[in-house]
Amino acid sequence: MTKTKILLVLVFLVTFAAGAVAGRLSAQSGHRPPGRSFLAAELNLTSEQREQMHNIWSEVMGEGGRRQWEQRRLLGQERDQAIAALMTPEQKPQYDKILQDYARKVEELSQERKKAFDQAVERTKQILTPEQAAKYEELLKKSPERGPGGPGGGPPRHSHERPGKDEK
């Protein structure tokens, strides 16, 4: 390993450890008011500032995030098509298999994430009062994009088109 790589690994580990310690201290201190975000608590935001912050980040994480994921998907397709164009007809079936395996593995990860999300939703419901649980259900129905496959939960799910499949 080069000195640069060792230094980068050490910096990463120190940063990770510092974050873990800060998180643990923050959780232990309990100084965060319930129902407020970390930034709202740390910056002592007014309710007007919290609303403005919510609006700013909703834009970025909402439609802007979906647009960026769609652009990434299209770029991936362009890349895959360019690679496929470089291949001989004998190589394309192997390449298609690699893409199929990739798509299957990504779908498995998505299913794992969805299962973890669903379990977290159920665990959350168990700690809420009936009124809170009803409100929580409403929020879940209004904001399905907040779960797996949406902002904060990963890229939107999409079909994995394989380049060259129309050529068969």
C-alpha positions as CSV (number, residue, x, y, z in Angstrom):
1,M,0.0,0.0,0.0
2,T,1.3,3.5,-0.8
3,K,1.7,6.1,1.8
4,T,-1.2,8.0,0.3
5,K,-3.5,5.1,0.6
6,I,-2.5,4.4,4.2
7,L,-3.0,8.1,5.0
8,L,-6.5,8.1,3.4
9,V,-7.5,4.9,5.3
10,L,-6.3,6.4,8.6
11,V,-8.1,9.7,7.9
12,F,-11.3,7.8,7.1
13,L,-11.0,5.7,10.3
14,V,-10.3,8.7,12.5
15,T,-13.3,10.5,10.9
16,F,-15.5,7.5,11.3
17,A,-14.5,7.1,15.0
18,A,-15.0,10.8,15.7
19,G,-18.5,10.6,14.2
20,A,-19.4,7.6,16.2
21,V,-18.2,9.2,19.4
22,A,-20.0,12.4,18.7
23,G,-23.2,10.5,17.9
24,R,-22.9,8.5,21.1
25,L,-22.3,11.6,23.2
26,S,-25.2,13.4,21.6
27,A,-27.5,10.4,22.2
28,Q,-26.3,10.1,25.8
29,S,-26.7,13.8,26.6
30,G,-30.3,13.8,25.6
31,H,-30.2,17.5,25.0
32,R,-32.1,17.2,21.7
33,P,-35.8,18.2,22.0
34,P,-38.1,15.5,20.8
35,G,-39.6,15.9,17.4
36,R,-36.9,18.2,16.1
37,S,-34.2,17.4,13.6
38,F,-30.6,17.3,14.5
39,L,-29.9,20.5,12.6
40,A,-32.9,22.3,14.1
41,A,-31.7,21.3,17.6
42,E,-28.1,22.1,17.0
43,L,-28.7,25.4,15.3
44,N,-31.7,26.3,17.6
45,L,-33.8,27.1,14.6
46,T,-37.1,29.0,14.9
47,S,-40.2,27.4,13.7
48,E,-40.1,29.7,10.6
49,Q,-36.5,28.6,9.9
50,R,-37.4,25.0,10.3
51,E,-40.2,25.4,7.8
52,Q,-37.9,27.1,5.4
53,M,-35.3,24.4,5.9
54,H,-37.9,21.8,5.2
55,N,-39.0,23.5,2.0
56,I,-35.4,23.8,0.8
57,W,-34.5,20.2,1.4
58,S,-37.9,18.9,0.2
59,E,-37.1,20.4,-3.2
60,V,-33.7,18.8,-3.4
61,M,-34.7,15.4,-2.1
62,G,-38.0,15.3,-4.0
63,E,-38.3,16.1,-7.7
64,G,-34.6,17.1,-8.0
65,G,-33.5,13.8,-6.5
66,R,-35.8,11.8,-8.8
67,R,-34.5,13.7,-11.8
68,Q,-30.9,13.0,-10.9
69,W,-31.6,9.3,-10.4
70,E,-33.3,9.2,-13.8
71,Q,-30.2,10.9,-15.4
72,R,-27.9,8.4,-13.7
73,R,-30.1,5.6,-15.1
74,L,-29.9,7.0,-18.6
75,L,-26.1,7.5,-18.3
76,G,-25.8,3.9,-17.2
77,Q,-27.7,2.8,-20.3
78,E,-25.6,4.9,-22.6
79,R,-22.4,3.4,-21.0
80,D,-23.8,-0.1,-21.3
81,Q,-24.7,0.4,-25.0
82,A,-21.3,1.9,-25.8
83,I,-19.6,-1.1,-24.2
84,A,-21.9,-3.5,-26.0
85,A,-21.1,-1.8,-29.3
86,L,-17.4,-2.6,-28.7
87,M,-18.1,-6.3,-28.4
88,T,-18.0,-9.1,-30.9
89,P,-21.3,-11.1,-31.4
90,E,-19.7,-13.9,-29.4
91,Q,-19.0,-11.7,-26.4
92,K,-22.5,-10.2,-26.2
93,P,-24.2,-13.2,-24.5
94,Q,-21.5,-13.1,-21.8
95,Y,-22.1,-9.4,-21.3
96,D,-25.9,-9.9,-21.2
97,K,-25.4,-12.5,-18.5
98,I,-23.3,-10.1,-16.5
99,L,-26.0,-7.4,-16.8
100,Q,-28.7,-9.9,-15.8
101,D,-26.7,-11.0,-12.7
102,Y,-26.2,-7.4,-11.8
103,A,-29.9,-6.6,-12.1
104,R,-30.8,-9.7,-10.0
105,K,-28.4,-8.7,-7.3
106,V,-29.6,-5.1,-7.3
107,E,-33.2,-6.3,-7.0
108,E,-32.2,-8.6,-4.1
109,L,-30.7,-5.6,-2.3
110,S,-33.8,-3.6,-3.0
111,Q,-35.9,-6.4,-1.5
112,E,-33.7,-6.5,1.6
113,R,-33.9,-2.7,2.0
114,K,-37.7,-2.9,1.6
115,K,-38.0,-5.6,4.2
116,A,-35.8,-3.6,6.7
117,F,-37.9,-0.6,6.0
118,D,-41.2,-2.5,6.5
119,Q,-39.9,-4.0,9.8
120,A,-38.8,-0.5,11.0
121,V,-42.3,0.8,10.2
122,E,-43.9,-2.0,12.2
123,R,-41.5,-1.4,15.1
124,T,-42.2,2.3,15.0
125,K,-46.0,1.7,15.1
126,Q,-45.5,-0.4,18.3
127,I,-44.1,2.5,20.2
128,L,-46.7,5.0,19.2
129,T,-50.0,5.9,20.8
130,P,-53.1,5.1,18.8
131,E,-53.4,8.7,17.7
132,Q,-49.7,8.9,16.7
133,A,-50.0,5.6,14.9
134,A,-53.0,6.9,12.9
135,K,-51.1,10.1,12.0
136,Y,-48.0,8.0,11.1
137,E,-50.1,5.8,8.7
138,E,-51.4,9.0,7.0
139,L,-47.8,10.2,6.6
140,L,-46.8,6.9,5.1
141,K,-49.6,7.0,2.6
142,K,-48.9,10.6,1.6
143,S,-45.1,10.1,1.3
144,P,-44.4,6.7,-0.2
145,E,-41.3,8.2,-1.9
146,R,-39.6,8.5,1.5
147,G,-39.3,4.7,1.8
148,P,-37.0,2.4,-0.1
149,G,-36.8,3.5,-3.7
150,G,-37.2,7.2,-3.1
151,P,-35.4,10.2,-1.6
152,G,-33.5,9.1,1.4
153,G,-34.1,5.5,0.6
154,G,-32.1,5.0,-2.6
155,P,-32.8,5.4,-6.2
156,P,-36.2,4.8,-7.6
157,R,-36.7,1.3,-8.8
158,H,-36.6,0.8,-12.6
159,S,-36.3,-2.0,-15.0
160,H,-32.7,-2.8,-16.0
161,E,-32.7,-2.6,-19.8
162,R,-29.9,-4.5,-21.4
163,P,-28.2,-3.0,-24.4
164,G,-28.5,-5.0,-27.5
165,K,-31.6,-6.9,-26.5
166,D,-33.6,-5.5,-29.4
167,E,-30.9,-6.7,-31.7
168,K,-31.6,-10.4,-31.0
